[in-house]
Every structure is written in structure tokens, then in C-alpha cells.
Amino acid sequence: MDFLLVVAVALLLAGVVGSVVPMVPGAGLSLVGIYLYWWSTGYATPGPLALVAFTLVGVGAMVADHFAGAFAAKAGGASTKTTVLAAVAGLPLAVVAGPAGLVVGITVVVFLAEFYRTREPTRSVRAGLFATAGVLGSAAVQLLVTVSLVVGFALVAI
């Protein structure tokens, strides 16, 4: 088996693992694996249409992953300012406090910002819980996306 194919598959599998481990860019690793294989085949496999599809799915997953908690907070009634604050706070929270810190941190940031803004505890709790659901739901979606990239790659390239 070709060495670069092995590396590409390893990157795709690392992407699956990374999809549920915060601070590991699961979809990004998967895309690197796909592009490495594409490069190793002289830009022949996967074909252009499949490569565009893989890229759109992977980039869409990365964007959605970063903003999931913020978007969910907005769906739960949070203001635009709170949504932006949650999106900005997500990365440093994950770096400083790890996976649990990300989930708890986003929840607390959204709750406190909404409570400061509205002085309504019920509404603030709702927005915080929606943010939590968004972060956790994003991990599940990331897992499905990276697994689908592996399966799609196997169907197209191997």
C-alpha cells in the first residue's frame, strides 16, 4: 500500500477522533488527508466534483463547530451581543479549561450576559441551556461529518 495513502487514511481517522475532542480540528484533519491523497495521485483522485463536495462539507463543519454554541444561544433567545460574546469566548475557554470548560464556560457566559441584559433568570437560563445543547450537538454532528468524509473518501478513492 502506498505510504501517502496510509498517511491520508490516518489523517482521516484522526479527524474522526478529533471531531469529539475539543481543540482538535476534526474536519480539518480529514480535509488534509483528502488533499494529501489528491496531491499524491497527481490531482486525479478524487475528481474535481468530489473534491469540491468534500471541501464544502469540511469547511462548513469547521465553521458550524466554532459557532454552534453561539447560534444555539441565539435560538434560545439570546441577544446578538450575547451571541457574539459566546462565539468570541469559545476558543479561549476551550484552550484554558479544556472540553468541560468550553461547555460550562459558554453556558455561564451566555447566562451572565443575558441576565445582565434582561434581569430575567428564566430567560437567561433558557439561553444558556440552548448554548450548551448547541456545543454538545455540534460534537455529534462533527462526528457524523468526519465519518461521512471517511466513507466518501473510501468510495471515491480506494
N, C-alpha and C positions, 0 to 999 in steps of 0.2 A: 504494500500500500504506500502511496506517495506520502512523503513526510509532511508536505504542506496541507494535504487533505486531513491528516491526523491532527495537525495543529488547528485547522479550521473547525473540525468537529469538536476538539477540546474547547475551543473558544465558544462554540455554540452551547455546549453543555455547561460551561462556566456561566454563560448567560442565563440559563435556566436557574442555576443555583443563585446567581446574583439577583434574580428577579424578586426573591423573597428575603434577601439580605440587604438592609439599607446601606447606602453609600457604595454599593457595588452596582455599576451600570449594566444591569442585565441585558436589556435590549441593545445597548451599545456594544457590549462584548459579542453578542450574536451577530450584529452587523459587521463587526470587524472580521469575524470568522467567515462570513459570506463573502465579503470583499477580498479577503486574502485568497480564498479559493478561486474567486473570479479572476483575480490577478494571476494566480498560478496556472490557470488554463489559457492564458493569453487573451483574456477578456472574452472568452467564448461561452463559458458556463458559469452561472446561469445566464440565460439570454437577457436582452435588454428589458423586455417587459417584466420578466420575473424579478430582475434586479430593482427596477423601479418600484414594484409592488413590495418587495422586502424592505426597501428603504423607507417608503411611506409608512408602512406598518411599524417599523422600528423607531423612526423619528417621532411618529405620533405617540407611540407608547412612552417614549422618554419625556415628551412634553406633558402628556397626561399624568405621568408618575409624579413629576415635580409639582404640578398644580392641583392634584386631586383633592387634597385636604382643603385648599382654599376654595375650589369650586364647590365642594360639598358644603362648606360653611355658608357660601352664598346661597345655595339651595335651601339651607336651613334658616335663612332669614338674616344672615349677617350683612352688614353694610359693605360697600365697595372698599372702603378704607380698611375694614377688618379683614376682608378677603386678601387685599394686597399685603397687609401686615403678616397674615398667616403664610402667604407664599414666600415672603422675604425671610421670615423666621425659620422656615422649614430646614433649610440647608445647615445653618449654624447649629440648630438644635440637634440635628442628626449627627453632626461631627462631634459636638461637645458631649452629648448624652447618649448617643447610640440609638438603637431601634426603639427602645421603650421611651427614651427621652423625646424622640421625634413625635411619637403618638401622644404621650402625655403633654408635651410642650405645646404642640399645635392646639390640643384641646384647651389647655389653660390660657394660651394667648387669645384664642377666639372668645372664650368665655369672658376673660377680663376686659377685652376691648369692647365687646358688646355690652357688658354690664356697665362699663364706664359711660358708654354712649347712651344706653336706654334706661338704665337703673331698673331693668326688669329681669329678675333672676330666671324666671321660666323661659323667657325668650333667649337669654344668654346661654342657659344650659342646652336648649334645643340646638342652637347654632354650634356649640362646642361638640355635642354628640354627633351632629351631622359631619363636622370636620373629622372626627375620629373615624366614623364609618367610611369617609372618603379615603383616608390614609390606608386603612385596613383593606378596603375594597380594591384599592389600587394595587396592592401587593398580589391579590388574587388575579386581577386582570393581567398584571405583568407576567405572572406565571403562565397563564394561558397564552399570552402573546409569544413569549420566548419558546414555549413548547411548540406552538404553531410554526414559528420560524425554523425550528429544527426539523419538523415534519416536512414543511415545504421545501427546505433545502434537500432533504433526503429524496423527495420525489423528483426534484428538478436536477440535482447534481450528481447523485450517486446511482 
